[in-house]
Amino acid sequence: MASRLRRFGVTAAGVAIGAALSTYALKSSDISPHHVQMEEMQRIRRKRTLPSRSEQVQSLQSGEEFDVLIIGGGATGAGCALDSVTRGLKTALVEADDFASGTSSKSTKLIHGGVRYLQKAILGLDIEQYRMVKEALHERASMLRSAPHLTRPLPIMLPVYTWWQIPYFWVGIKAYDFVAGDRNVKSSYYLSREDALELFPMLRGDKLRGAIVYYDGQQDDARMCLAISLTAARHGASITNHVEVLELLKKKNEAGKEVCCGAKVRDNITKKEWSIKAKCVINATGPFTDSIRKMDNPTVKSICCPSSGVHIVLPGFYSPPQMGLLDPDTSDGRVIFFLPWLNGTIAGTTDAPCDVTTNPSPSEDEIQFILSEIKSYLNKDVDVRRGDVLSAWSGIRPLVSDPNKGDTQSLARNHIVHVSDSNLVTIAGGKWTTYRAMAEHTMDAAIKACNLQPERGCVTDGLWIEGAQGWTPTMYIRLVQDLGLEVEVAKHLAISYGDRAFAVAKMAALTGKRWPIIGKKLHPEFPYIDAEVRYGIREYACTCIDMVARRLRLSFLNVQAASEALPHIADIMADELKWSKEEKEKQIKACEHFLHTQMGQQVNRQLKEKIPVNLSKEEVDLYKKRFDTIDKDKKGYVSIPDIKRAMRTYGDAEVSGEELHDILREIDTNMNGQVELEEYLQMMSAIKSGFISHSRFAVVAEQEEIRKEQERLRKQITVDRSGGGL
């Protein structure tokens, strides 16, 4: 107890020192102050119709020299493009895959200052960590202001199970508020045990002493990155996805020094190659930082230390829709976030060394670790089941050592900007929240190193992002009243596209129903509609993966639903992009592989195959009887016609061929187009064990057995026993 009180005393003293530091910093050294006047923003806002991808490619092929060529279309690269073009520089950006296809779409979705870093800064009197937190808190406020449709304040609960931790955590969180100053989202507060359980009823209540609630921001990360990229394009930047850098171009400058002057690139859609000339080349490739640095200098030492972070998505009933949870004390010392997001619940993240790859995959061990931690703080009414994992993904966090320092053994806790001997400007490290500040620092270094001549300084602090200008929290009502959209769909369009939601809705097909009038859903369980696929192509989507993962967030929310919606999405894209039958089949196959390997479908299937059959003799006999009921012709297996016949008999005559194949795929583990008894028993065992939440095939089998039993009983009842027949 004495040691705990001493710890609290040290913390309180540290907070006092931190408060003094923050007061000084707020007054004298604010990072990137928001002093840009609205008149200046309006003056530099060169809004234009969004060019098509083919027009953007033509611009890159024009042979003109750009001031800046940015490699990488993640958050940092997109931020650099927006910063550069709004300074008045002729800007180009190329991305080998899709915007936000890497780490930028696989984050925890938080916009945060780093409450854990503040604790370390105060206890260790670490001014560098303090400055990092202060910068992130400033940028948190900037993001919430710049893109209000894609961001929101999110209260996060810190449950407390030991009495002495209440003042300890309260002091630390209040310091977090204090450092944020006038940019604080909302003030933190203490909750009694009863109030905490009222706001978060899923929480384990035994031994709970209370809770501290603090605020951070939340975003739709992939759409935010895309919106930043589109904003840069509207201001005049030439940006293109699926264009890969093959080599860096160099020439000798006036002083005889060999410097980067552009890049040779390839369009991975058309396979055409060409060169782009630029006065300055910026490397903003995240985990792939070293591959570009070694194009510049093959002998350079690697600085990237990749770390894998796995997240899982669970059904929305795992958390309240407006309250997150932070577990600061997991079994191995890592922190787990548990957050509501797009009507689901995100849980994560893990942190483990990994290899750099374009196809990171979640592992079963990491998924099980997250689930086991969740069980420890949810009450007994919430049965945490492996089968409730709707999607899982792994993002690679690009931790870096600083090449600007002689000692490269320790990892930089903040971002680093490095200019090579040939003037290649590399921006690495950092986090999503500070993308704008990272871009500002990068452009400052690039302008100095390459002697660029911008028209003005940085103006991105507070600059509206695509969709923000005309957005209001109640804008969705106009979509419902004026256009006849379903309320859920209208809300989704408003928060995803902001004031561009009307342009999306006007592309929606008529439903043929009395209500809603327009907006055919791509999947019955989600608010995504047909028009978003057509509009997504105008937002530079080129593949089915681009669409299901980043224009829509379906693969991140429910991998099975994404698989079910894929054929319809591919049909619309094929119509818009004039794909041949062969190209459409190729796109579907590639997307199925993506869902299988990167979105958790593979680990789900592998787990299902490994589950031992743990059914009792009575259960086995029951399921054999149900199986035989569907297998009417006694073939020894169940096929599509059997399922169709069974579903028709209990009233579901409208089932489509796609739905029938989806039902079959749920259980057909050996992928031979039919269901054997062993597969059915394994499925039922998985449901019993909680590894799988449900199966439509199991429901069909049960309904068919009930129907057969009712039919048998009717035949046994004679006219005399029924009361005369009248």
FINUVO-461741 format. One line per 2 residues: number of its first residue (from 1); for each residue z, x, y of C-alpha. Coordinates in steps of 0.1 Angstrom, whole numbers, plus 5000, padded with zeros to 4 digits. Example, Ala and Ser with C-alpha at 12.3 -4.5 7.8 and 13.67 -1.06 7.14 Angstrom:
FINUVO-461741
1) 5078 5123 4955 ~ 5071 5137 4989
END
This chain:
FINUVO-461741
1) 5000 5000 5000 ~ 5009 5028 5024
3) 4975 5044 5018 ~ 4958 5011 5026
5) 4977 5007 5058 ~ 4969 5043 5068
7) 4932 5035 5061 ~ 4934 5005 5083
9) 4951 5026 5110 ~ 4923 5052 5109
11) 4897 5025 5111 ~ 4914 5008 5141
13) 4916 5042 5159 ~ 4880 5049 5150
15) 4869 5016 5164 ~ 4886 5023 5197
17) 4867 5056 5199 ~ 4835 5038 5189
19) 4841 5012 5215 ~ 4844 5039 5242
21) 4812 5055 5230 ~ 4794 5022 5229
23) 4805 5013 5264 ~ 4792 5046 5277
25) 4759 5043 5258 ~ 4753 5007 5269
27) 4756 5018 5305 ~ 4739 5052 5305
29) 4716 5057 5275 ~ 4701 5025 5263
31) 4672 5031 5239 ~ 4639 5016 5251
33) 4653 4993 5278 ~ 4637 4959 5281
35) 4626 4963 5317 ~ 4589 4954 5313
37) 4582 4924 5336 ~ 4565 4893 5322
39) 4538 4898 5349 ~ 4529 4932 5334
41) 4528 4917 5299 ~ 4504 4889 5310
43) 4482 4915 5327 ~ 4478 4936 5296
45) 4474 4906 5273 ~ 4437 4908 5265
47) 4436 4878 5241 ~ 4403 4875 5223
49) 4390 4855 5193 ~ 4400 4873 5162
51) 4371 4893 5149 ~ 4360 4889 5113
53) 4366 4917 5089 ~ 4329 4925 5088
55) 4329 4928 5126 ~ 4360 4951 5124
57) 4342 4973 5098 ~ 4311 4975 5120
59) 4333 4987 5149 ~ 4347 5014 5127
61) 4312 5024 5116 ~ 4298 5025 5152
63) 4302 5063 5154 ~ 4322 5060 5186
65) 4352 5083 5190 ~ 4386 5065 5190
67) 4416 5078 5209 ~ 4439 5071 5179
69) 4432 5066 5141 ~ 4462 5052 5122
71) 4464 5056 5085 ~ 4486 5029 5069
73) 4488 4992 5074 ~ 4525 4986 5067
75) 4551 4977 5094 ~ 4551 5012 5110
77) 4513 5016 5110 ~ 4508 4981 5124
79) 4535 4988 5150 ~ 4517 5020 5160
81) 4484 5001 5164 ~ 4500 4975 5186
83) 4518 5001 5207 ~ 4486 5022 5211
85) 4462 4995 5220 ~ 4486 4979 5246
87) 4489 5013 5263 ~ 4452 5011 5268
89) 4441 5035 5241 ~ 4410 5029 5219
91) 4427 5023 5186 ~ 4416 5021 5149
93) 4437 5014 5118 ~ 4427 5016 5081
95) 4448 5005 5051 ~ 4438 5015 5016
97) 4451 4982 5001 ~ 4462 4952 5022
99) 4484 4949 5052 ~ 4521 4950 5040
101) 4510 4955 5004 ~ 4536 4982 4998
103) 4572 4984 5008 ~ 4567 4962 5039
105) 4564 4931 5018 ~ 4592 4940 4994
107) 4622 4943 5016 ~ 4655 4924 5016
109) 4640 4903 5045 ~ 4669 4913 5068
111) 4666 4924 5104 ~ 4698 4943 5107
113) 4716 4971 5125 ~ 4733 4985 5095
115) 4769 4974 5094 ~ 4777 5000 5067
117) 4763 5028 5088 ~ 4785 5018 5116
119) 4815 5021 5093 ~ 4805 5056 5084
121) 4798 5065 5121 ~ 4833 5053 5132
123) 4853 5068 5103 ~ 4833 5101 5104
125) 4829 5102 5142 ~ 4792 5106 5135
127) 4773 5102 5168 ~ 4739 5103 5150
129) 4747 5074 5128 ~ 4762 5056 5158
131) 4729 5060 5177 ~ 4709 5049 5147
133) 4729 5016 5145 ~ 4727 5011 5182
135) 4689 5015 5182 ~ 4686 4991 5152
137) 4707 4965 5170 ~ 4685 4967 5200
139) 4654 4963 5179 ~ 4670 4934 5160
141) 4672 4915 5193 ~ 4636 4925 5202
143) 4622 4912 5169 ~ 4641 4879 5172
145) 4627 4875 5207 ~ 4591 4886 5200
147) 4585 4864 5169 ~ 4609 4835 5169
149) 4588 4815 5144 ~ 4590 4843 5118
151) 4626 4853 5124 ~ 4660 4835 5126
153) 4696 4844 5130 ~ 4714 4844 5096
155) 4752 4842 5091 ~ 4763 4864 5063
157) 4797 4859 5046 ~ 4819 4887 5035
159) 4844 4872 5010 ~ 4879 4888 5010
161) 4901 4888 4979 ~ 4929 4912 4991
163) 4950 4903 5022 ~ 4950 4937 5038
165) 4912 4937 5038 ~ 4911 4908 5062
167) 4921 4928 5093 ~ 4902 4958 5080
169) 4869 4940 5077 ~ 4875 4919 5109
171) 4880 4950 5130 ~ 4848 4966 5115
173) 4827 4935 5121 ~ 4840 4931 5156
175) 4829 4967 5163 ~ 4794 4957 5151
177) 4794 4929 5176 ~ 4806 4952 5203
179) 4780 4979 5198 ~ 4753 4952 5200
181) 4766 4942 5234 ~ 4746 4916 5252
183) 4720 4918 5224 ~ 4744 4904 5198
185) 4729 4875 5178 ~ 4761 4855 5176
187) 4798 4864 5174 ~ 4814 4870 5141
189) 4844 4849 5130 ~ 4871 4846 5104
191) 4873 4817 5079 ~ 4902 4805 5059
193) 4899 4802 5021 ~ 4893 4764 5024
195) 4866 4768 5052 ~ 4849 4796 5033
197) 4846 4774 5002 ~ 4833 4745 5022
199) 4805 4766 5037 ~ 4798 4784 5005
201) 4809 4761 4976 ~ 4793 4783 4949
203) 4818 4811 4957 ~ 4845 4820 4933
205) 4877 4805 4947 ~ 4905 4821 4927
207) 4923 4849 4945 ~ 4900 4843 4976
209) 4921 4850 5007 ~ 4894 4842 5033
211) 4861 4855 5046 ~ 4845 4872 5076
213) 4811 4858 5088 ~ 4788 4880 5109
215) 4752 4876 5120 ~ 4721 4895 5114
217) 4684 4884 5115 ~ 4661 4873 5087
219) 4623 4874 5086 ~ 4592 4867 5065
221) 4584 4904 5062 ~ 4547 4903 5049
223) 4537 4877 5075 ~ 4555 4896 5102
225) 4535 4927 5094 ~ 4503 4907 5093
227) 4512 4890 5126 ~ 4517 4924 5143
229) 4484 4936 5129 ~ 4466 4905 5141
231) 4482 4909 5176 ~ 4469 4944 5178
233) 4434 4931 5168 ~ 4435 4905 5195
235) 4443 4931 5220 ~ 4412 4951 5209
237) 4423 4973 5180 ~ 4398 4978 5152
239) 4419 4972 5121 ~ 4407 4970 5085
241) 4424 4966 5051 ~ 4410 4979 5018
243) 4395 5010 5036 ~ 4408 5042 5020
245) 4410 5076 5036 ~ 4392 5101 5013
247) 4397 5133 5034 ~ 4407 5143 5069
249) 4381 5158 5092 ~ 4388 5188 5113
251) 4372 5208 5141 ~ 4381 5237 5164
253) 4394 5227 5199 ~ 4388 5246 5231
255) 4415 5271 5222 ~ 4399 5278 5189
257) 4426 5260 5170 ~ 4415 5238 5140
259) 4427 5202 5146 ~ 4423 5168 5130
261) 4394 5149 5145 ~ 4391 5119 5122
263) 4387 5109 5086 ~ 4362 5102 5059
265) 4368 5067 5045 ~ 4356 5043 5018
267) 4355 5005 5020 ~ 4370 4995 4986
269) 4354 4961 4988 ~ 4318 4972 4994
271) 4322 5009 4982 ~ 4305 5021 5013
273) 4316 5055 5028 ~ 4315 5068 5064
275) 4334 5089 5089 ~ 4356 5078 5117
277) 4360 5101 5147 ~ 4393 5102 5166
279) 4412 5124 5191 ~ 4444 5118 5172
281) 4452 5109 5136 ~ 4486 5093 5127
283) 4499 5093 5092 ~ 4520 5061 5087
285) 4517 5057 5049 ~ 4554 5053 5039
287) 4559 5065 5003 ~ 4524 5081 5004
289) 4533 5103 5034 ~ 4530 5135 5014
291) 4495 5127 5000 ~ 4481 5125 5035
293) 4501 5156 5046 ~ 4486 5175 5017
295) 4451 5164 5027 ~ 4459 5182 5060
297) 4475 5212 5043 ~ 4476 5215 5005
299) 4504 5241 5006 ~ 4528 5219 5026
301) 4562 5211 5010 ~ 4568 5175 5000
303) 4593 5157 5022 ~ 4594 5122 5007
305) 4621 5113 4982 ~ 4612 5078 4969
307) 4639 5054 4959 ~ 4633 5021 4941
309) 4649 4989 4952 ~ 4646 4958 4930
311) 4651 4923 4942 ~ 4651 4890 4923
313) 4645 4854 4934 ~ 4667 4826 4920
315) 4666 4789 4926 ~ 4678 4776 4960
317) 4709 4760 4944 ~ 4725 4794 4940
319) 4733 4796 4977 ~ 4737 4773 5008
321) 4705 4771 5028 ~ 4721 4785 5059
323) 4745 4811 5047 ~ 4741 4845 5031
325) 4766 4866 5012 ~ 4774 4904 5011
327) 4791 4920 4982 ~ 4803 4954 4996
329) 4820 4965 4965 ~ 4798 4963 4934
331) 4808 4980 4901 ~ 4790 5012 4909
333) 4796 5012 4947 ~ 4763 4998 4958
335) 4759 4968 4981 ~ 4743 4936 4969
337) 4730 4910 4993 ~ 4727 4873 4983
339) 4705 4855 5008 ~ 4687 4821 5012
341) 4650 4826 5018 ~ 4621 4801 5019
343) 4642 4775 4998 ~ 4650 4802 4972
345) 4678 4828 4969 ~ 4671 4865 4971
347) 4695 4889 4954 ~ 4693 4926 4956
349) 4689 4955 4960 ~ 4693 4984 4936
351) 4688 5020 4946 ~ 4674 5045 4921
353) 4651 5075 4923 ~ 4615 5068 4913
355) 4580 5081 4913 ~ 4555 5072 4940
357) 4531 5046 4926 ~ 4509 5019 4939
359) 4522 4995 4912 ~ 4560 4996 4912
361) 4575 4973 4886 ~ 4610 4959 4882
363) 4630 4969 4851 ~ 4651 4947 4829
365) 4681 4970 4834 ~ 4680 4965 4872
367) 4675 4928 4869 ~ 4705 4926 4846
369) 4726 4947 4869 ~ 4720 4923 4898
371) 4728 4893 4876 ~ 4760 4908 4864
373) 4772 4914 4899 ~ 4763 4879 4910
375) 4784 4865 4881 ~ 4815 4882 4895
377) 4816 4863 4928 ~ 4801 4829 4919
379) 4823 4801 4904 ~ 4822 4789 4868
381) 4800 4759 4876 ~ 4772 4782 4884
383) 4759 4795 4851 ~ 4741 4827 4861
385) 4711 4827 4836 ~ 4684 4852 4831
387) 4660 4823 4828 ~ 4667 4814 4864
389) 4649 4845 4877 ~ 4618 4831 4892
391) 4603 4864 4904 ~ 4613 4900 4906
393) 4598 4930 4924 ~ 4604 4966 4932
395) 4599 4982 4966 ~ 4597 5020 4972
397) 4619 5031 5001 ~ 4605 5064 5015
399) 4636 5085 5022 ~ 4625 5118 5038
401) 4638 5152 5046 ~ 4631 5164 5081
403) 4603 5190 5083 ~ 4613 5197 5119
405) 4645 5214 5106 ~ 4648 5245 5086
407) 4672 5230 5061 ~ 4652 5203 5043
409) 4677 5197 5015 ~ 4694 5168 5032
411) 4677 5135 5037 ~ 4671 5122 5072
413) 4691 5090 5078 ~ 4668 5079 5106
415) 4630 5081 5110 ~ 4613 5114 5117
417) 4581 5122 5137 ~ 4564 5155 5129
419) 4533 5171 5144 ~ 4515 5196 5121
421) 4497 5227 5132 ~ 4465 5208 5131
423) 4480 5179 5152 ~ 4483 5154 5123
425) 4511 5132 5136 ~ 4534 5119 5107
427) 4559 5091 5111 ~ 4582 5087 5081
429) 4615 5072 5070 ~ 4633 5046 5091
431) 4635 5009 5082 ~ 4617 4976 5089
433) 4640 4966 5118 ~ 4632 4997 5138
435) 4594 4996 5133 ~ 4587 4990 5170
437) 4609 5019 5182 ~ 4594 5041 5155
439) 4559 5032 5168 ~ 4570 5040 5204
441) 4584 5074 5194 ~ 4553 5082 5174
443) 4529 5073 5202 ~ 4549 5093 5227
445) 4545 5124 5204 ~ 4508 5117 5197
447) 4500 5114 5234 ~ 4517 5147 5241
449) 4503 5166 5211 ~ 4467 5154 5215
451) 4466 5151 5253 ~ 4457 5114 5253
453) 4454 5095 5286 ~ 4470 5060 5282
455) 4467 5035 5311 ~ 4504 5027 5309
457) 4536 5033 5290 ~ 4550 5014 5261
459) 4551 4976 5267 ~ 4559 4963 5232
461) 4596 4956 5237 ~ 4596 4918 5240
463) 4559 4914 5236 ~ 4550 4882 5219
465) 4536 4885 5184 ~ 4508 4863 5170
467) 4519 4827 5169 ~ 4549 4831 5192
469) 4537 4821 5226 ~ 4534 4783 5221
471) 4559 4779 5193 ~ 4590 4757 5196
473) 4615 4747 5169 ~ 4603 4711 5170
475) 4566 4719 5171 ~ 4562 4707 5135
477) 4568 4671 5146 ~ 4534 4672 5165
479) 4517 4684 5133 ~ 4532 4654 5115
481) 4524 4628 5142 ~ 4491 4640 5154
483) 4475 4653 5122 ~ 4492 4634 5094
485) 4508 4663 5075 ~ 4537 4659 5052
487) 4570 4669 5070 ~ 4578 4698 5045
489) 4542 4711 5049 ~ 4543 4709 5087
491) 4576 4728 5089 ~ 4562 4755 5067
493) 4530 4759 5087 ~ 4550 4760 5120
495) 4574 4788 5108 ~ 4546 4808 5091
497) 4518 4806 5117 ~ 4537 4796 5149
499) 4513 4781 5175 ~ 4484 4789 5152
501) 4496 4762 5128 ~ 4473 4737 5145
503) 4442 4759 5138 ~ 4453 4760 5101
505) 4460 4723 5098 ~ 4426 4714 5112
507) 4410 4731 5082 ~ 4429 4710 5058
509) 4411 4686 5034 ~ 4418 4649 5033
511) 4441 4639 5006 ~ 4425 4605 4999
513) 4460 4589 5001 ~ 4477 4567 5027
515) 4502 4595 5033 ~ 4500 4624 5039
517) 4465 4621 5054 ~ 4456 4658 5051
519) 4468 4688 5033 ~ 4463 4692 4995
521) 4490 4712 4980 ~ 4481 4743 4959
523) 4512 4737 4937 ~ 4533 4705 4936
525) 4566 4724 4940 ~ 4556 4743 4972
527) 4543 4734 5007 ~ 4513 4757 5006
529) 4480 4738 5012 ~ 4443 4744 5007
531) 4437 4751 5044 ~ 4459 4782 5042
533) 4435 4799 5017 ~ 4406 4793 5040
535) 4425 4805 5071 ~ 4439 4834 5051
537) 4404 4848 5047 ~ 4401 4847 5085
539) 4433 4868 5084 ~ 4414 4894 5064
541) 4424 4884 5029 ~ 4398 4899 5005
543) 4414 4894 4971 ~ 4434 4868 4952
545) 4463 4892 4953 ~ 4461 4894 4991
547) 4464 4856 4991 ~ 4491 4848 4966
549) 4514 4877 4976 ~ 4510 4881 5014
551) 4491 4853 5031 ~ 4511 4829 5009
553) 4544 4841 4995 ~ 4540 4823 4963
555) 4542 4853 4939 ~ 4574 4864 4955
557) 4590 4830 4952 ~ 4579 4819 4917
559) 4556 4840 4896 ~ 4549 4812 4872
561) 4539 4788 4900 ~ 4516 4816 4914
563) 4500 4819 4880 ~ 4495 4781 4878
565) 4480 4779 4914 ~ 4458 4809 4909
567) 4427 4791 4895 ~ 4426 4767 4925
569) 4431 4795 4950 ~ 4403 4815 4933
571) 4380 4785 4936 ~ 4385 4782 4973
573) 4381 4819 4979 ~ 4350 4820 4958
575) 4335 4792 4979 ~ 4344 4809 5012
577) 4335 4845 5002 ~ 4304 4835 4981
579) 4318 4852 4949 ~ 4297 4851 4918
581) 4312 4837 4886 ~ 4317 4872 4874
583) 4335 4883 4906 ~ 4358 4853 4905
585) 4368 4860 4869 ~ 4374 4896 4879
587) 4396 4886 4908 ~ 4416 4862 4886
589) 4421 4889 4860 ~ 4433 4915 4886
591) 4457 4890 4901 ~ 4471 4880 4867
593) 4477 4917 4860 ~ 4495 4920 4894
595) 4517 4891 4886 ~ 4524 4904 4851
597) 4533 4940 4862 ~ 4546 4938 4897
599) 4561 4904 4901 ~ 4583 4903 4870
601) 4562 4883 4846 ~ 4560 4912 4822
603) 4597 4918 4819 ~ 4602 4881 4814
605) 4577 4880 4785 ~ 4590 4911 4769
607) 4626 4898 4771 ~ 4615 4865 4755
609) 4599 4884 4726 ~ 4631 4904 4720
611) 4655 4875 4719 ~ 4669 4870 4684
613) 4668 4835 4669 ~ 4705 4824 4671
615) 4701 4787 4661 ~ 4723 4769 4636
617) 4708 4754 4605 ~ 4711 4719 4620
619) 4692 4731 4651 ~ 4665 4748 4631
621) 4660 4716 4610 ~ 4658 4695 4642
623) 4632 4717 4659 ~ 4612 4720 4627
625) 4611 4682 4626 ~ 4599 4680 4663
627) 4573 4707 4656 ~ 4559 4688 4626
629) 4558 4656 4648 ~ 4534 4673 4672
631) 4515 4691 4645 ~ 4501 4658 4633
633) 4474 4673 4611 ~ 4498 4697 4594
635) 4478 4728 4604 ~ 4509 4750 4607
637) 4504 4755 4645 ~ 4501 4734 4677
639) 4470 4736 4698 ~ 4459 4722 4732
641) 4446 4689 4717 ~ 4480 4683 4700
643) 4498 4688 4733 ~ 4474 4665 4751
645) 4478 4638 4725 ~ 4516 4640 4726
647) 4516 4638 4764 ~ 4493 4609 4765
649) 4514 4588 4742 ~ 4544 4589 4765
651) 4524 4580 4796 ~ 4512 4613 4811
653) 4475 4605 4808 ~ 4466 4623 4840
655) 4475 4658 4828 ~ 4447 4683 4836
657) 4432 4710 4814 ~ 4449 4737 4836
659) 4483 4721 4832 ~ 4478 4720 4794
661) 4469 4757 4793 ~ 4500 4765 4815
663) 4522 4746 4790 ~ 4507 4766 4761
665) 4511 4799 4779 ~ 4548 4794 4784
667) 4554 4796 4747 ~ 4524 4814 4733
669) 4539 4849 4731 ~ 4512 4865 4709
671) 4485 4850 4732 ~ 4463 4836 4704
673) 4458 4802 4720 ~ 4482 4783 4697
675) 4519 4778 4691 ~ 4535 4788 4657
677) 4568 4775 4645 ~ 4584 4809 4650
679) 4574 4810 4687 ~ 4589 4775 4692
681) 4622 4785 4675 ~ 4623 4816 4696
683) 4617 4796 4728 ~ 4645 4772 4719
685) 4668 4801 4711 ~ 4661 4816 4745
687) 4669 4783 4762 ~ 4701 4780 4743
689) 4711 4816 4754 ~ 4702 4810 4790
691) 4674 4836 4791 ~ 4649 4809 4799
693) 4658 4779 4821 ~ 4635 4753 4806
695) 4602 4747 4788 ~ 4577 4719 4793
697) 4566 4723 4757 ~ 4602 4717 4745
699) 4603 4685 4766 ~ 4570 4673 4751
701) 4583 4680 4716 ~ 4615 4661 4722
703) 4597 4631 4738 ~ 4573 4629 4709
705) 4602 4629 4684 ~ 4619 4601 4703
707) 4586 4581 4703 ~ 4581 4586 4666
709) 4617 4575 4659 ~ 4613 4544 4680
711) 4580 4536 4663 ~ 4597 4539 4629
713) 4626 4516 4639 ~ 4602 4489 4652
715) 4584 4489 4618 ~ 4618 4483 4600
717) 4627 4452 4621 ~ 4612 4421 4604
719) 4603 4389 4622 ~ 4633 4371 4606
721) 4657 4398 4617 ~ 4643 4398 4652
723) 4653 4361 4658 ~ 4621 4342 4649
725) 4595 4359 4670 ~ 4596 4334 4699
END
